[in-house]
Amino acid sequence: MGEDTLIRIEALGHQGDGTGRPVSGASEETFYVPFTLPGETVRVTGKGARRVPVEIVSASAERIEPFCDHFTRCGGCQLQHMAEPAYLEWKAGLLAAALEREGIETPLEPVRHYPRESRRRCVLTAQKTRGRWRLGYSGKRSHDVVDIAACPILCKELEEVLPAVRQFLDLLGRHGIGRKGTVRIVLLAAENGIDCAVSFTGTAPDRLVREIPAHTAAKAFLRIALNDEIVFERQRPVLKAGLAFVAPPPGSFVQAVAAAEEDMASLAAEQLADCRKVADLFCGSGAFALRLAQNSVVHAAESEQAALDALDRAWRETGGRLKALIHERRDLFKRPLMAAELKPFDGVAFDPPRSGAEAQCRELAKSAVKKIAAISCNPQTLARDLRILIDGGFRLKSVTPIDQFAFTPHLEAVALLER
């Protein structure tokens, strides 16, 4: 095949790229073409299985105009060109296909999706080239940073702070930071302001740390951390979790969309409402545990001590309005709660990283636990874990897709089980 070819797009792959074959029939090989839609005829260039679209010869009726000037160059979004009904159908299909591969047949609840400008947390990369900072996201299949002036999926509080981030980068650059490698910036729009956690190769010079409090950029932030060390704090950034306010550690995991977290927590709380004692596994800073403690005694397990410290402080500051919340530092991948340890619990919630909770689910399957709320950020590992639980005697009540990472292939879900 030559480098300029007509491809008929037949489907969307699980990463959001169009998949198709040559119109000419010259090859049966499948090609992957980003930013295309099923039914389109596309002129492409390049070699190998991955091709670059040059021209949309025949467009799908589902094609719409992307809303971001950086789309196709920035690697943050893959699907802004797809009309919402078709997009949500494709997104639900990712979860349905993963369940089907494990032999699980269940109707999905409607996809929960959220307003475009609702992302309260973002991870930006800064790269210094020829003395100039580029701030944004890595390009598609690239380590080069696409410099962005704005990001329309961010909440307005994060968009408004981007100029201050650039000012702060200039300060870092004057102290030699960024000469080796990239700089990672995690921004969080908390209830009371913006948290900024910066990480980079090397250590922060003492002189830089002394300059930060008086620097103009610092006024835009509640807290600044350099390589996990807090160097400036006007107030602790806090997030609401039911009756509690939790201050997560700098740069730590937080659900990216507040309304998505609320939906996940509400589904879990409703499922476990009549449970006297609940275990919250992979609990992080307590987004779910603190809400569950309104009705149940909670045992929260997590491997990161800083997250547990934040959870404990938030619980104590409620002044007795929550039921008992006991926390345990535990690596649940290496040391899952065993079936015998699970005996006191009526219900369990778990929200593991992308690799899922296979070892823990094997113990849950052997336990006497009656109700489970399984929260996941990976349809494949969720399906695997659900298969283990179903084979252990649980019945799958419902699965709700949660689309908090809109315009990307990433999908959360909440599965509710009982026996």
C-alpha positions as CSV (number, residue, x, y, z in Angstrom):
1,M,0.0,0.0,0.0
2,G,1.2,3.5,-0.7
3,E,1.3,6.4,1.8
4,D,-1.9,8.1,0.6
5,T,-4.8,5.7,0.9
6,L,-8.6,5.8,1.2
7,I,-9.9,4.0,4.3
8,R,-13.5,3.1,5.1
9,I,-14.0,3.5,8.9
10,E,-16.0,0.6,10.2
11,A,-15.9,1.0,14.0
12,L,-14.3,2.8,16.9
13,G,-11.6,0.9,18.8
14,H,-11.4,0.9,22.6
15,Q,-9.0,3.9,22.6
16,G,-11.4,6.0,20.4
17,D,-9.5,5.6,17.1
18,G,-11.5,4.7,14.0
19,T,-10.7,1.2,12.6
20,G,-11.2,0.3,9.0
21,R,-9.9,-1.2,5.8
22,P,-8.9,0.2,2.4
23,V,-11.8,1.2,0.1
24,S,-9.9,-0.4,-2.8
25,G,-9.9,-3.9,-1.2
26,A,-6.2,-4.1,-1.8
27,S,-5.6,-5.3,1.8
28,E,-7.6,-7.0,4.5
29,E,-5.4,-5.4,7.2
30,T,-7.1,-3.3,9.8
31,F,-5.9,0.3,10.1
32,Y,-6.3,2.7,13.1
33,V,-7.1,6.3,12.3
34,P,-7.6,8.9,15.1
35,F,-10.4,11.5,15.0
36,T,-12.6,9.6,12.6
37,L,-16.0,8.0,13.0
38,P,-17.8,4.8,11.8
39,G,-19.2,5.1,8.2
40,E,-16.6,7.8,7.1
41,T,-14.3,7.5,4.2
42,V,-11.0,9.1,5.0
43,R,-7.8,9.8,3.1
44,V,-4.9,8.9,5.2
45,T,-1.1,9.0,5.1
46,G,1.7,7.1,6.8
47,K,2.9,3.6,7.1
48,G,2.1,0.7,9.4
49,A,-1.2,0.0,11.1
50,R,-1.6,3.5,12.6
51,R,-2.4,6.1,10.0
52,V,-2.9,9.9,10.1
53,P,-6.1,11.4,8.6
54,V,-5.5,14.0,5.8
55,E,-9.0,14.5,4.6
56,I,-12.5,13.4,5.6
57,V,-13.8,12.5,2.1
58,S,-17.2,11.4,3.4
59,A,-18.3,12.5,6.8
60,S,-20.5,10.7,9.3
61,A,-23.8,12.3,10.3
62,E,-22.5,12.0,13.9
63,R,-19.6,14.3,13.2
64,I,-19.7,17.7,15.0
65,E,-17.3,20.7,15.3
66,P,-14.8,20.3,18.1
67,F,-15.1,23.0,20.7
68,C,-11.3,23.3,21.6
69,D,-8.7,24.9,19.4
70,H,-6.1,22.4,20.6
71,F,-8.1,19.3,19.7
72,T,-6.1,16.7,17.5
73,R,-2.8,18.2,18.7
74,C,-3.3,17.9,22.4
75,G,-3.5,14.3,23.7
76,G,-6.1,15.2,26.4
77,C,-9.3,14.6,24.4
78,Q,-9.9,12.0,21.7
79,L,-13.6,12.4,20.9
80,Q,-14.8,16.0,20.8
81,H,-15.8,15.4,17.1
82,M,-18.5,13.0,18.0
83,A,-22.2,13.9,18.7
84,E,-23.2,13.3,22.3
85,P,-25.8,10.5,21.8
86,A,-23.4,8.4,19.7
87,Y,-20.5,9.2,22.0
88,L,-22.5,8.0,25.1
89,E,-23.6,4.9,23.3
90,W,-20.0,4.1,22.4
91,K,-18.8,4.8,26.0
92,A,-21.5,2.4,27.4
93,G,-20.4,-0.1,24.8
94,L,-16.9,-0.2,26.2
95,L,-18.3,-1.4,29.6
96,A,-20.8,-3.8,28.0
97,A,-18.1,-5.4,25.9
98,A,-15.8,-5.9,28.9
99,L,-18.7,-7.6,30.8
100,E,-19.6,-9.7,27.8
101,R,-16.1,-11.0,27.5
102,E,-16.4,-12.4,31.1
103,G,-19.8,-13.9,30.3
104,I,-21.7,-11.3,32.3
105,E,-25.1,-10.3,30.9
106,T,-26.8,-7.4,32.6
107,P,-28.5,-4.2,31.3
108,L,-26.5,-1.1,32.0
109,E,-28.0,1.9,33.8
110,P,-27.9,5.1,31.7
111,V,-24.5,6.7,31.5
112,R,-24.1,9.5,34.1
113,H,-22.4,12.4,32.4
114,Y,-21.6,16.0,33.4
115,P,-21.3,19.5,32.1
116,R,-18.3,20.2,30.0
117,E,-16.5,22.7,32.3
118,S,-16.6,20.5,35.4
119,R,-13.1,19.1,35.8
120,R,-11.9,20.2,39.2
121,R,-8.5,18.4,39.1
122,C,-6.0,18.3,36.3
123,V,-2.4,17.1,35.8
124,L,-0.4,19.4,33.5
125,T,3.2,19.0,32.2
126,A,5.6,21.9,31.7
127,Q,8.6,21.5,29.4
128,K,11.3,24.1,28.9
129,T,12.6,24.5,25.3
130,R,15.0,27.2,24.2
131,G,14.4,29.1,27.4
132,R,10.6,29.1,27.0
133,W,8.1,27.1,29.0
134,R,5.4,25.0,27.3
135,L,2.5,24.2,29.6
136,G,-0.2,21.8,28.8
137,Y,-0.7,18.1,28.0
138,S,1.4,15.7,26.0
139,G,0.5,15.3,22.4
140,K,-1.2,12.1,21.2
141,R,1.4,9.3,21.3
142,S,4.1,11.8,22.1
143,H,6.1,13.1,25.0
144,D,6.2,16.6,23.5
145,V,4.0,19.1,25.4
146,V,1.3,20.9,23.5
147,D,1.3,24.5,24.9
148,I,-2.3,25.5,25.7
149,A,-3.7,28.9,26.3
150,A,-6.9,27.5,27.8
151,C,-8.6,24.2,28.4
152,P,-12.4,24.3,28.1
153,I,-13.1,21.1,30.0
154,L,-11.6,22.6,33.2
155,C,-13.8,24.4,35.7
156,K,-13.5,28.1,35.5
157,E,-11.5,28.3,38.7
158,L,-8.7,26.2,37.2
159,E,-8.8,28.0,33.9
160,E,-8.4,31.3,35.6
161,V,-5.3,30.2,37.5
162,L,-3.3,29.1,34.5
163,P,-1.6,32.5,34.1
164,A,-0.4,32.3,37.7
165,V,0.9,28.8,37.0
166,R,3.0,30.2,34.2
167,Q,4.3,33.0,36.5
168,F,5.3,30.3,39.0
169,L,7.1,28.3,36.3
170,D,9.2,31.4,35.5
171,L,10.2,31.6,39.2
172,L,11.1,27.9,39.1
173,G,13.1,28.3,35.9
174,R,15.2,31.1,37.5
175,H,16.3,28.6,40.1
176,G,17.3,26.0,37.5
177,I,14.2,23.8,37.7
178,G,13.2,22.3,34.4
179,R,16.7,22.1,32.9
180,K,16.5,18.3,33.3
181,G,13.2,16.6,32.4
182,T,9.7,17.9,32.6
183,V,7.8,19.5,35.5
184,R,4.5,18.0,36.6
185,I,1.8,20.2,38.1
186,V,-1.3,18.9,39.8
187,L,-4.0,21.5,40.3
188,L,-7.1,21.0,42.4
189,A,-10.0,23.4,42.7
190,A,-11.0,22.8,46.4
191,E,-14.0,24.3,48.1
192,N,-12.0,27.3,49.3
193,G,-9.4,27.8,46.6
194,I,-6.7,26.2,44.5
195,D,-4.1,23.7,45.5
196,C,-0.9,23.4,43.5
197,A,1.5,20.4,43.8
198,V,4.6,20.5,41.6
199,S,7.1,17.7,41.1
200,F,10.4,17.7,39.2
201,T,13.8,16.1,39.1
202,G,16.1,17.2,41.8
203,T,15.5,19.3,44.9
204,A,14.1,22.8,45.5
205,P,16.9,25.3,46.5
206,D,16.4,26.9,49.9
207,R,16.4,30.3,48.3
208,L,13.5,29.4,46.1
209,V,11.5,28.2,49.0
210,R,12.1,31.5,50.8
211,E,11.0,33.5,47.8
212,I,7.7,31.7,47.2
213,P,5.5,33.3,49.9
214,A,6.2,36.8,48.6
215,H,5.9,36.0,45.0
216,T,2.9,37.3,43.0
217,A,1.9,33.9,41.8
218,A,1.6,32.5,45.3
219,K,-1.5,34.7,45.9
220,A,-3.4,32.5,43.4
221,F,-3.0,29.4,45.6
222,L,-4.1,28.2,49.0
223,R,-1.2,25.8,49.1
224,I,2.0,25.0,47.1
225,A,4.0,21.8,47.5
226,L,7.3,21.0,45.8
227,N,8.0,17.3,45.5
228,D,5.4,16.5,48.1
229,E,6.8,19.0,50.6
230,I,4.4,21.9,51.5
231,V,6.4,25.1,51.1
232,F,3.5,27.6,51.2
233,E,0.1,27.3,52.9
234,R,-2.5,30.1,53.5
235,Q,-5.2,27.6,54.3
236,R,-5.7,23.9,54.0
237,P,-7.5,23.1,50.8
238,V,-10.7,21.2,51.7
239,L,-13.2,19.1,49.8
240,K,-16.7,18.3,51.1
241,A,-17.5,14.7,51.7
242,G,-21.0,14.4,53.2
243,L,-20.9,16.1,56.6
244,A,-17.1,16.3,56.6
245,F,-14.5,18.4,55.0
246,V,-11.3,16.6,54.1
247,A,-7.9,18.2,53.1
248,P,-6.3,15.7,50.8
249,P,-2.4,15.4,50.7
250,P,-0.7,17.5,48.0
251,G,-1.1,15.9,44.5
252,S,-3.0,12.9,45.8
253,F,-5.8,11.1,44.1
254,V,-9.1,12.9,44.0
255,Q,-12.1,12.2,41.8
256,A,-11.8,14.6,38.9
257,V,-15.4,15.8,38.8
258,A,-17.2,16.6,42.1
259,A,-20.6,15.6,40.8
260,A,-19.2,12.3,39.6
261,E,-17.9,11.6,43.1
262,E,-21.3,12.5,44.6
263,D,-23.0,10.1,42.2
264,M,-20.6,7.2,43.0
265,A,-20.9,7.9,46.7
266,S,-24.7,8.1,46.6
267,L,-24.9,4.8,44.8
268,A,-22.6,3.1,47.3
269,A,-24.4,4.7,50.3
270,E,-27.8,3.6,49.0
271,Q,-26.6,0.1,48.5
272,L,-25.1,-0.2,52.0
273,A,-27.6,2.0,53.9
274,D,-28.9,-0.9,56.1
275,C,-25.5,-2.3,56.9
276,R,-24.4,-1.9,60.5
277,K,-20.7,-2.2,59.8
278,V,-19.0,-1.5,56.5
279,A,-15.4,-1.9,55.2
280,D,-14.2,0.7,52.7
281,L,-11.2,-0.7,50.9
282,F,-8.7,1.4,48.9
283,C,-10.3,4.3,50.7
284,G,-7.9,7.1,49.9
285,S,-8.6,10.2,51.9
286,G,-12.1,9.1,52.6
287,A,-14.4,10.4,49.9
288,F,-16.7,7.4,50.4
289,A,-15.8,6.4,54.0
290,L,-16.8,9.7,55.4
291,R,-20.1,9.6,53.7
292,L,-20.7,5.9,54.7
293,A,-20.0,6.8,58.3
294,Q,-23.2,8.8,58.4
295,N,-25.1,5.5,58.7
296,S,-22.6,2.8,59.5
297,V,-19.5,2.0,61.5
298,V,-16.7,2.1,59.0
299,H,-13.4,0.3,58.8
300,A,-11.2,2.1,56.1
301,A,-8.1,0.5,54.6
302,E,-5.5,2.3,52.5
303,S,-1.8,1.9,51.8
304,E,-0.9,5.7,51.9
305,Q,-0.4,7.0,55.5
306,A,-0.9,10.7,54.4
307,A,-4.3,9.8,53.0
308,L,-5.3,8.1,56.2
309,D,-4.1,11.0,58.3
310,A,-6.3,13.3,56.2
311,L,-9.3,11.0,56.6
312,D,-8.8,10.8,60.4
313,R,-8.5,14.5,60.8
314,A,-11.7,15.1,58.7
315,W,-13.6,12.6,60.8
316,R,-12.4,14.1,64.1
317,E,-13.4,17.6,63.0
318,T,-17.0,16.6,62.5
319,G,-17.3,16.7,66.3
320,G,-19.1,13.3,66.7
321,R,-21.7,13.8,64.0
322,L,-20.4,10.6,62.3
323,K,-20.3,7.0,63.5
324,A,-17.1,5.3,64.4
325,L,-14.5,5.3,61.6
326,I,-11.5,3.1,62.2
327,H,-8.6,3.2,59.7
328,E,-5.8,0.8,58.9
329,R,-2.7,1.2,56.8
330,R,-2.6,-1.9,54.6
331,D,-1.4,-2.8,51.1
332,L,-4.5,-4.6,49.9
333,F,-2.7,-6.0,46.9
334,K,-0.2,-7.8,49.0
335,R,-2.5,-8.3,52.1
336,P,-6.2,-8.3,51.2
337,L,-8.6,-8.6,54.0
338,M,-9.1,-12.3,54.4
339,A,-12.5,-14.0,54.5
340,A,-12.2,-14.5,58.3
341,E,-11.3,-10.8,58.8
342,L,-14.4,-9.8,56.8
343,K,-16.7,-11.7,59.1
344,P,-17.8,-8.6,61.1
345,F,-18.9,-6.7,58.0
346,D,-22.4,-6.6,56.5
347,G,-21.2,-4.6,53.5
348,V,-18.1,-3.6,51.6
349,A,-17.2,-0.8,49.2
350,F,-14.0,-0.8,47.2
351,D,-12.4,1.6,44.7
352,P,-9.1,0.3,43.6
353,P,-6.6,1.6,41.0
354,R,-6.8,0.6,37.4
355,S,-5.4,-2.9,38.1
356,G,-8.5,-3.7,40.1
357,A,-9.0,-5.8,43.2
358,E,-8.6,-9.4,42.1
359,A,-6.9,-10.7,45.3
360,Q,-9.5,-8.9,47.5
361,C,-12.4,-10.1,45.5
362,R,-11.3,-13.7,45.9
363,E,-11.5,-13.2,49.6
364,L,-14.8,-11.4,49.4
365,A,-16.2,-14.4,47.3
366,K,-15.3,-16.7,50.2
367,S,-16.6,-14.4,52.9
368,A,-20.0,-14.0,54.6
369,V,-20.4,-10.3,53.3
370,K,-23.9,-9.7,51.9
371,K,-23.6,-6.5,50.0
372,I,-20.9,-4.9,47.9
373,A,-20.5,-1.6,46.1
374,A,-17.7,-2.0,43.6
375,I,-16.3,1.3,42.2
376,S,-13.9,1.0,39.3
377,C,-11.9,3.1,36.8
378,N,-11.2,0.2,34.4
379,P,-14.0,-1.8,32.7
380,Q,-11.7,-4.7,32.0
381,T,-10.5,-5.3,35.5
382,L,-14.0,-4.5,36.9
383,A,-15.5,-7.3,34.7
384,R,-12.8,-9.7,35.9
385,D,-13.5,-8.9,39.5
386,L,-17.3,-9.1,39.1
387,R,-16.8,-12.6,37.5
388,I,-15.0,-13.7,40.7
389,L,-17.7,-12.3,42.9
390,I,-20.6,-13.8,40.8
391,D,-18.9,-17.2,40.8
392,G,-18.6,-16.8,44.6
393,G,-22.4,-16.5,44.9
394,F,-23.1,-12.8,44.5
395,R,-25.9,-11.5,42.3
396,L,-25.2,-8.5,40.2
397,K,-28.0,-5.9,40.7
398,S,-26.9,-3.1,38.5
399,V,-23.9,-1.4,36.8
400,T,-23.9,2.3,36.3
401,P,-21.3,3.9,33.9
402,I,-19.8,7.2,35.2
403,D,-18.4,9.4,32.4
404,Q,-16.3,11.8,34.4
405,F,-13.5,11.8,31.9
406,A,-15.6,13.1,29.0
407,F,-14.2,13.0,25.4
408,T,-11.7,10.3,26.4
409,P,-11.9,6.4,26.4
410,H,-11.6,6.4,30.2
411,L,-14.7,5.3,32.1
412,E,-15.7,4.7,35.7
413,A,-18.5,2.5,36.9
414,V,-20.3,1.5,40.0
415,A,-21.5,-2.1,40.3
416,L,-23.8,-3.2,43.1
417,L,-24.0,-6.8,44.2
418,E,-25.7,-8.8,46.9
419,R,-26.5,-12.3,48.1
